Amino acid sequence: MSNLHYVGPRVEISHQGIFYKRSKEDKYIYLMSAVEILKDIDNDYERKPSYSHPFEHKRLEEDNLHTVLEQHEYDVEECITEECKKYKQKIEHKIAHIQSMPHLTEIDKEVWIKNIEIMKEYKIQRAMNKMYYFHCIQDIVYLIQHKRIKEITVPFNKNFFHILNTIKGALITGKPSLDAKVMKQYDKNDNMIAKLTIR
């Protein structure tokens, strides 16, 4: 079982240094909320066209994350292990490419490679967080298609809004492609909500 934890924003690495792109957040911050949505829409055997995530909700424990995902993908751990292996190979290919760059001095190459090695575990953990997040999104999309869900509403906040937009993107680009929209509005109790509608 993989150990998931927050690492930070995307990092840009070169022979000039290590820079963080604050606009590119670690998917870990969205993962638990995405798993909550997955659990919500698969909490019964009835096909319902509309699901609403409650405002008062006990947050899912991180220990249960793997259990929830494995209920939808029995081999999720094996998939992530294989994807991580490919990601590590990608880092090794990057190092090999740097070593063959003719326009860089040997010192520049050494500094760049050292910077990659310093940030290697950071990058791997961040990539793993992203892998789990996208597996969760794909599981949600599968349920939306299988149960013919037409609407999901959640409390409006940055995390849920981001997740609904990721789901929307996956539905639009998936096969079959579905028309999906995300909007902000108020519910009957004047709470701001985010709503995903699917056609």
N, C-alpha and C positions, 0 to 999 in steps of 0.2 A: 504494500500500500504506500503510495506516494505521500510525502509530507508536504502539505501545502501551506504557504504563508506569504504574506505581503512582502514584496521587495522594493518596488518603487517604479518611477516612470521609465520610459524607454531610454536607453543609453546609446549615444553615438560615440564611437571609438575611432581614433586615428592616431597618427604619429604626433599630432599636435596636442593630444590630451583626451580626456573623458568628459563628455557633456551630456546632461540630462535634458530630455524633451518633456517638459512639464505637461504639455498638452496631450501627451500619449500615456495615459494612466495604465497601471498594472491591472489586468483583467480580474485579478483576485478580488478587488473591491466590489465587483459586480457578481461574482460567482455565487455567493450564498443567497443573494436575492433571486438569482436565476433559478437556483435549485428550489427555492420556496415556490416560485411560479410552477415549476415542473411538478412538484408535489401537489400543489393546489388543483391543477387541471387533471390530475390522475388519481383523485381521491374517491372515485366511485366508478361503478361499472355502467352507469347510465350515460347515454350520449346527451350532453347538454349543449345548446348553442352558445351559451354565455357563461363566463366565469368571472368572479370578482374576488380579488385578494383583499381580505379584511384589513381595516386600519389597526385594530387591536389584535396583534398577532404575535404569538411567541416565536421568537427567532429560532430557526433551525440550528441545532448544535453542529459544529464543524465535523465531529466524529461521525455524524449520520450522513454526511455528504456522499461518501463513497458508497454507502448502503443504498441510498436513493438512486444514484447513477447506475449502480450494478443491477438494480431492478429493471432498468430500461436497456442496458447494454451489459450483458453478463461478462463480456470480455473487455470492458473499458480499460482495466489496468494493463492488459496486454497491448492494447492499442496505443495507450499513452507511452508505455515502455518503448514500443517500436518507433513512435513519433519522436521521442526524446533521443533515441539512438541516431535517427536521421538528422536531428538538429545538431547533435554533437559532431557528426560527420561534416555538416555544413560549416561549423566553426573551424574544423581542421582544414577544410578546403580553402577557407578564407585565409588562414595562416600560410598555406602553401602558395596561394596567389600573391600574397604580400611579399613573400620571399623571392618571387620571380619578377617583381616590378622593377624594370630597368631604370626608371627615373628617380627612384629613392636611394638615398645613401644607406650604407649598412647600419649606421646609427639610427636613422629614421625607421628602418625595418625593425630593428631590435626594440625600439621604444614602442612601436605600434603593436608588435607581437606581445610584449610584456603587458601593455595595457589590456589586450584581449585576455591574457591569462589571469590578470588581476580581477577582471569582471566576468570571467567564464561562469562561475557558479551563479552569480546574479542573473546573467542572461539565460542560463538553463532553467532556473527556477521561474523566471518571468515567462519564459516560453511554455513551461509546464502548466502554469496557471492559465495561460491563454488556451492551451489545448483542452483542459478540463472545461473551461467556459464554453468553448465552441462545441464540445461534445454535448454539453447540457442544452445548448441552443438547438442542436440538431434533434435531440430527444423531444424537446418542446414542439418543434416543427412537425415531427412525426405524429405526435399526439393530436395536434391541431388538424392535420390532414385525416388521420384515422377516425377521430371522434367528430369530425366536421364542425369544429368550433368556429363560431363566427365573431366572437367578441371576448376580449379579456380586458378587465379594468383593474387598475392598481392605484394605490395612493401616489400622488404626484411627488416625486423627488428625483434627484439627479440619477440615482442608480436605476430605479425602475424605468425612467424615461429612456435611458441609454439601452437597457435590455430590450424594451419593446421595439426600439428602432433597429436593434440587431436582428430580432426575430422578423421584423418587417422585411429587412434586406434579404434574409435567408428565404422567406416565402416568395418574394418577387423573383429572385434568381434561381429558385429551386425548380425541380421537375416533378410534377407539373408546376408551372408558375402560377401563383395566386396573386390577386390584387389585394394589397393591404395598405392601411393608413394608420398613422398614430396621431392622436390629437389630445390637446389639453382641454378640460372643461370642468364644471362643477357638478357634483351629484346633488340629490334632493336635500341633503343635510348641509349644503354649502361647503363641502370639502372639495378641494381641488384634486382631480383625478387625471390619470393618463389612460387613454383608451386605445386599444388596438382593434381595428375592425378588419375582417377578412371576407372577401367575396370569392 
